[in-house]
Amino acid sequence: MTSRHDLQTRLERGIATLGLQLPAGAVERLLDYQALLARWNATYNLTAIRDPAEMVSRHLVDSLAILPFVQGATLADLGTGPGLPGIPIAIATPERQVLLVDSNGKKVRFLREAIRSLKLENVRAVQSRVEDVEGEFDCVTARAFASLADMLAWGGHLLTRSGIWLAMKGKHPEDELAGVPDGYEVRGIHELHVPDVGGERHLVVLGRTGC
């Protein structure tokens, strides 16, 4: 059994390697979130990753790796599952209002329990299909949620005029780039190096054309 101290060491090492500065208490809240996820996962199968150390690297640190690219006062995390990357980002930037969106009822029940027990006053969760969500957001995130074309077709209406869309991908999505709908453009594709996580990680940054 991996101790909380070991998990904290792994998390802090990952944060330092990414060059991030998190607010006071953020590491403890991130570990509380991981512990809650592990507890619920035993019953509700919210994530295929069960090893606590792997959860720290593949969920927490992986989510925090996009933090330098997040902008604006509001963020919507689409297809968030158990809250990734939305909850780690919300913990790291408590001044930002975060909306978590998922269509799966048991995942949204977990999200609401996490919001309550972790006292995440800047976060709310909705059970909805992406295309039915209302509002506009400065930043939209999606982690392995769908193709770039589908993401923007379903959720593009959520992006403010000058907002940015952060699509988290594994390998370089070369085959998806031609499918980006009219009215949107790729602003950049960044290779992410996530400590203790093997395989490729890429972040595709998109925005509206003419902005």
C-alpha positions as CSV (number, residue, x, y, z in Angstrom):
1,M,0.0,0.0,0.0
2,T,1.4,3.3,-1.1
3,S,1.5,5.8,1.9
4,R,0.0,9.3,1.6
5,H,3.5,10.6,2.3
6,D,4.8,8.7,-0.8
7,L,2.0,10.0,-2.9
8,Q,2.7,13.5,-1.7
9,T,6.3,13.2,-2.6
10,R,5.4,11.9,-6.1
11,L,2.9,14.7,-6.6
12,E,5.3,17.4,-5.4
13,R,8.0,16.1,-7.6
14,G,5.7,16.2,-10.6
15,I,4.6,19.7,-9.9
16,A,8.2,20.9,-9.5
17,T,9.2,19.2,-12.7
18,L,6.4,21.0,-14.6
19,G,7.7,24.3,-13.1
20,L,4.3,25.1,-11.4
21,Q,3.6,27.1,-8.3
22,L,0.4,26.1,-6.6
23,P,-1.5,27.9,-3.9
24,A,-1.2,27.0,-0.2
25,G,-3.1,23.8,0.6
26,A,-3.5,22.7,-3.0
27,V,-1.3,19.6,-2.7
28,E,-3.3,18.4,0.3
29,R,-6.6,19.0,-1.6
30,L,-5.3,17.2,-4.6
31,L,-4.4,14.2,-2.5
32,D,-7.8,14.3,-0.8
33,Y,-9.4,14.2,-4.3
34,Q,-7.2,11.3,-5.3
35,A,-8.2,9.4,-2.1
36,L,-11.9,10.1,-2.7
37,L,-11.6,8.9,-6.3
38,A,-9.8,5.7,-5.2
39,R,-12.5,5.0,-2.6
40,W,-15.4,5.5,-5.0
41,N,-13.6,3.7,-7.8
42,A,-13.6,0.5,-5.8
43,T,-17.4,0.4,-6.2
44,Y,-18.3,2.6,-9.2
45,N,-15.4,1.9,-11.6
46,L,-14.9,5.6,-12.5
47,T,-11.4,5.1,-13.9
48,A,-9.4,2.1,-15.2
49,I,-6.4,3.3,-13.2
50,R,-6.5,1.8,-9.7
51,D,-3.0,2.1,-8.4
52,P,-2.8,5.3,-6.2
53,A,0.7,6.3,-7.5
54,E,-0.5,5.9,-11.1
55,M,-3.5,8.0,-10.2
56,V,-1.2,10.8,-9.0
57,S,0.8,10.8,-12.2
58,R,-1.8,9.9,-14.9
59,H,-4.6,11.9,-13.4
60,L,-3.3,14.7,-11.2
61,V,0.0,15.6,-12.8
62,D,-1.2,15.0,-16.3
63,S,-4.1,17.4,-15.7
64,L,-1.8,20.0,-14.2
65,A,0.5,19.8,-17.2
66,I,-1.9,22.0,-19.2
67,L,-2.1,24.7,-16.5
68,P,0.3,27.1,-18.3
69,F,-2.1,27.2,-21.3
70,V,-5.3,27.8,-19.3
71,Q,-6.6,31.4,-19.5
72,G,-9.6,33.5,-18.5
73,A,-11.9,33.6,-15.5
74,T,-14.3,30.7,-16.6
75,L,-13.6,27.2,-17.7
76,A,-15.8,24.3,-18.9
77,D,-14.4,20.8,-18.8
78,L,-16.3,18.6,-21.3
79,G,-16.6,14.8,-20.9
80,T,-14.9,15.3,-17.5
81,G,-15.5,11.8,-16.3
82,P,-14.4,11.8,-12.6
83,G,-13.3,15.4,-12.9
84,L,-10.2,15.4,-15.2
85,P,-8.6,17.8,-15.8
86,G,-11.3,20.1,-14.3
87,I,-10.9,19.4,-10.6
88,P,-7.1,19.6,-10.5
89,I,-7.2,22.9,-12.4
90,A,-9.9,24.2,-10.1
91,I,-7.8,23.3,-7.1
92,A,-4.8,24.9,-8.6
93,T,-6.6,28.1,-9.6
94,P,-9.4,28.7,-7.0
95,E,-10.2,32.1,-8.5
96,R,-11.4,30.5,-11.7
97,Q,-15.1,29.4,-12.1
98,V,-15.2,25.8,-13.4
99,L,-18.1,23.8,-14.9
100,L,-17.7,20.1,-15.1
101,V,-19.9,18.4,-17.8
102,D,-20.5,14.7,-18.1
103,S,-23.5,12.6,-19.3
104,N,-22.8,9.7,-17.0
105,G,-25.0,9.8,-13.8
106,K,-22.7,7.9,-11.5
107,K,-19.7,10.1,-12.5
108,V,-21.7,13.3,-11.9
109,R,-22.8,11.9,-8.5
110,F,-19.1,11.5,-7.7
111,L,-18.3,15.0,-8.9
112,R,-20.9,16.5,-6.7
113,E,-19.6,14.6,-3.7
114,A,-16.1,15.7,-4.5
115,I,-17.2,19.3,-4.8
116,R,-19.0,19.1,-1.4
117,S,-16.4,17.2,0.6
118,L,-13.4,19.2,-0.8
119,K,-15.3,22.5,-0.4
120,L,-14.7,23.5,-4.1
121,E,-16.7,26.6,-4.0
122,N,-15.6,27.6,-7.5
123,V,-16.8,24.4,-9.2
124,R,-20.2,23.0,-10.2
125,A,-21.1,19.8,-12.1
126,V,-23.9,19.2,-14.6
127,Q,-25.2,15.9,-16.0
128,S,-25.8,16.7,-19.7
129,R,-24.8,16.0,-23.2
130,V,-22.3,18.6,-24.3
131,E,-24.5,20.0,-27.1
132,D,-27.2,20.8,-24.5
133,V,-25.0,22.8,-22.2
134,E,-25.6,26.6,-22.1
135,G,-23.3,29.5,-21.4
136,E,-20.0,30.8,-22.7
137,F,-16.5,30.2,-21.3
138,D,-13.1,31.7,-21.7
139,C,-11.5,28.3,-21.8
140,V,-12.8,24.9,-22.7
141,T,-10.9,21.7,-21.9
142,A,-11.5,18.2,-23.1
143,R,-9.4,15.1,-22.3
144,A,-9.5,12.2,-24.8
145,F,-13.1,13.1,-25.2
146,A,-13.7,12.9,-29.0
147,S,-12.1,13.9,-32.3
148,L,-11.4,17.6,-32.8
149,A,-14.2,17.8,-35.4
150,D,-16.8,16.3,-33.0
151,M,-15.6,18.3,-30.0
152,L,-16.1,21.6,-31.8
153,A,-19.3,20.5,-33.5
154,W,-20.9,19.6,-30.1
155,G,-19.3,22.2,-27.9
156,G,-18.0,25.1,-30.0
157,H,-21.0,27.2,-28.9
158,L,-19.6,27.3,-25.4
159,L,-16.5,29.2,-26.4
160,T,-16.4,33.0,-26.0
161,R,-15.4,35.0,-29.0
162,S,-11.8,35.3,-27.8
163,G,-11.7,32.0,-25.8
164,I,-9.4,29.1,-26.3
165,W,-10.1,25.4,-26.6
166,L,-7.6,23.0,-25.0
167,A,-7.9,19.5,-26.4
168,M,-5.7,16.9,-24.6
169,K,-4.5,14.1,-26.9
170,G,-2.1,11.2,-26.7
171,K,-0.2,11.0,-30.0
172,H,0.0,13.9,-32.4
173,P,-3.5,14.2,-33.9
174,E,-2.2,14.8,-37.5
175,D,-5.2,12.9,-39.0
176,E,-7.7,15.1,-37.2
177,L,-6.4,18.5,-38.2
178,A,-8.2,18.6,-41.6
179,G,-11.5,18.0,-39.8
180,V,-11.4,21.2,-37.8
181,P,-14.6,23.0,-38.7
182,D,-14.9,26.3,-40.5
183,G,-14.7,29.2,-38.0
184,Y,-12.0,27.6,-35.9
185,E,-8.3,27.4,-36.2
186,V,-5.4,25.5,-34.6
187,R,-3.3,28.0,-32.6
188,G,-0.7,25.5,-31.6
189,I,0.1,21.9,-30.9
190,H,2.4,21.4,-27.8
191,E,4.1,18.2,-26.8
192,L,3.7,17.7,-23.1
193,H,6.3,15.9,-21.0
194,V,4.4,14.5,-18.0
195,P,6.7,13.1,-15.2
196,D,6.3,9.4,-14.5
197,V,3.9,9.0,-17.5
198,G,5.0,7.0,-20.5
199,G,3.7,7.5,-24.0
200,E,3.0,10.6,-26.0
201,R,1.0,13.6,-24.7
202,H,-0.1,16.5,-26.9
203,L,-2.2,19.6,-26.3
204,V,-4.0,21.1,-29.2
205,V,-4.9,24.8,-28.7
206,L,-7.8,26.1,-30.9
207,G,-9.7,29.3,-31.1
208,R,-12.2,31.1,-33.4
209,T,-10.8,32.4,-36.6
210,G,-10.3,36.2,-36.9
211,C,-9.7,36.7,-33.1
